[in-house]
């Protein structure tokens, strides 16, 4: 994708930053705990992800002791 192209919003918001803050955990700590790169987690945290694997959801939710609905929500829920 070129720099001049604008990405369409997905309509999904990720609450990873808020969940990390509540648990006093850094992105680096989460990355080390679940084996997913900081770069990939940062894309998710900053709502730039276009897709996410179920295995990634399970790993993040397990590490943060949360449900998928706490991590992800549709824009109209916020």
C-alpha positions in Angstrom: 0.0 0.0 0.0 1.4 3.4 -1.0 1.6 6.3 1.4 -1.1 8.2 -0.5 -3.7 5.5 0.0 -5.9 5.8 3.1 -6.8 2.7 5.0 -10.5 2.1 5.6 -11.4 1.8 9.3 -12.2 -1.7 10.4 -14.9 -0.7 12.8 -13.0 -2.7 15.5 -11.2 -1.0 18.4 -8.5 -2.7 20.4 -8.2 -2.0 24.2 -4.8 -3.5 24.6 -3.2 -0.3 25.9 -5.8 0.1 28.6 -5.6 -3.6 29.6 -1.8 -3.4 29.8 -2.1 -0.3 32.0 -4.6 -1.9 34.3 -2.3 -4.9 34.8 0.9 -2.8 35.1 2.4 -4.6 32.2 4.5 -3.3 29.3 4.2 -4.3 25.7 7.7 -5.8 26.0 6.6 -7.9 28.9 3.6 -9.1 27.1 5.6 -9.9 24.0 8.1 -12.0 26.1 5.3 -13.8 27.9 3.4 -14.8 24.7 6.1 -15.0 22.1 4.6 -12.4 19.7 6.8 -9.5 18.5 6.5 -6.1 20.1 6.0 -4.6 16.6 3.0 -6.8 15.9 1.5 -6.1 19.3 2.1 -2.4 18.8 0.2 -2.5 15.5 -2.7 -4.1 17.4 -2.5 -1.7 20.3 -2.5 1.3 18.0 -5.6 0.1 16.1 -3.7 -0.4 12.9 -4.3 -4.2 12.6 -6.4 -5.4 9.7 -6.7 -9.0 11.1 -5.8 -11.1 14.1 -5.3 -14.8 14.5 -7.5 -16.7 17.0 -4.3 -18.1 18.5 -3.0 -14.5 19.1 -6.3 -13.6 20.8 -6.2 -16.6 23.0 -2.5 -15.9 24.0 -3.2 -12.2 24.8 -6.4 -12.9 26.7 -4.6 -15.7 28.7 -1.7 -13.5 29.6 -3.9 -10.5 30.5 -6.6 -12.7 32.2 -9.4 -11.1 30.1 -12.1 -12.0 27.6 -12.0 -11.3 23.9 -14.8 -8.8 24.4 -12.6 -6.8 26.8 -9.8 -6.7 24.3 -11.8 -6.0 21.2 -15.0 -4.0 20.7 -16.9 -2.5 17.8 -16.7 1.2 17.4 -20.4 1.7 18.1 -19.9 0.0 21.6 -17.5 2.7 22.9 
